Amino acid sequence: MSSLINFEKYDLKNVNKGIEDCEKELGDYGKKMDKLLKNKDYFNREELQKNLKVDENKMRDLLKWNARLYLGNQIKSCIEKNNQCHFKAEL
């Protein structure tokens, strides 16, 4: 089911809080992942897991939080540029 997601300028505080939460959950792994993924169009999950020295469950959590951080930063940028951000998402 597709839903329209809306963010307005007044949502920016909550978006920033969400970004902070993601960064907190990622911890030092966030910077390590950024370094490993920089300028790559594709990555192998197993290779990333090996380089970060984490088990499969931890890797799953890190990828989840990294995806949320990426989306949060895109939403933040869109709000700052347009004073709003609207998109459709499959829920």
C-alpha positions in Angstrom: 0.0 0.0 0.0 1.4 3.4 -1.0 1.1 6.4 1.3 1.9 10.0 0.9 4.5 11.1 3.5 4.6 14.8 4.4 7.2 16.9 6.2 6.9 20.6 6.8 9.4 23.1 8.1 8.1 22.7 11.6 9.0 19.0 11.4 12.7 19.8 11.1 13.4 19.6 14.8 12.0 16.0 14.9 13.9 15.1 11.7 17.1 16.3 13.3 16.3 14.3 16.4 15.8 11.2 14.3 19.2 11.8 12.6 20.8 12.1 16.0 19.2 8.9 17.2 20.5 7.1 14.1 24.0 8.4 14.6 23.9 7.3 18.2 22.7 3.8 17.3 25.5 3.5 14.6 28.2 4.8 17.0 31.7 4.4 15.6 30.4 1.9 13.1 28.7 4.8 11.2 32.1 6.4 10.4 33.6 3.1 9.5 30.7 2.3 7.2 31.0 5.7 5.5 34.6 5.1 4.9 34.1 1.6 3.5 31.1 2.7 1.3 32.5 6.0 0.1 32.4 6.3 -3.7 31.0 2.7 -4.2 27.9 2.1 -6.2 27.6 -1.5 -4.8 28.7 -3.3 -1.8 28.7 -6.9 -0.7 27.0 -7.4 2.7 29.3 -10.2 3.7 32.4 -8.1 2.8 31.1 -5.2 4.8 30.3 -7.5 7.7 33.8 -9.0 7.6 35.5 -5.5 7.5 33.4 -4.3 10.4 34.0 -7.5 12.4 30.3 -8.0 13.4 27.9 -10.9 13.4 24.9 -11.1 11.0 22.4 -9.7 13.5 24.6 -6.7 14.2 25.1 -6.1 10.5 21.3 -6.2 10.0 20.9 -3.6 12.7 23.7 -1.4 11.3 22.2 -1.5 7.8 18.8 -0.6 9.1 20.1 2.4 11.1 22.3 3.5 8.2 19.3 3.4 5.8 17.3 5.5 8.2 20.1 8.0 8.6 20.4 8.3 4.8 16.7 8.9 4.4 16.6 11.3 7.3 19.4 13.4 5.8 17.6 13.4 2.4 14.4 14.6 4.1 16.3 17.3 6.1 18.0 18.5 2.9 14.6 18.7 1.1 13.0 20.6 3.9 15.9 23.1 4.1 15.7 23.6 0.4 11.9 23.7 -0.1 10.5 24.3 3.4 8.7 21.0 2.9 9.2 17.5 1.7 6.6 15.1 0.3 7.0 11.7 -1.2 5.2 8.4 -1.7 6.3 5.3 0.3 5.3 1.7 0.3 4.3 0.8 3.9 
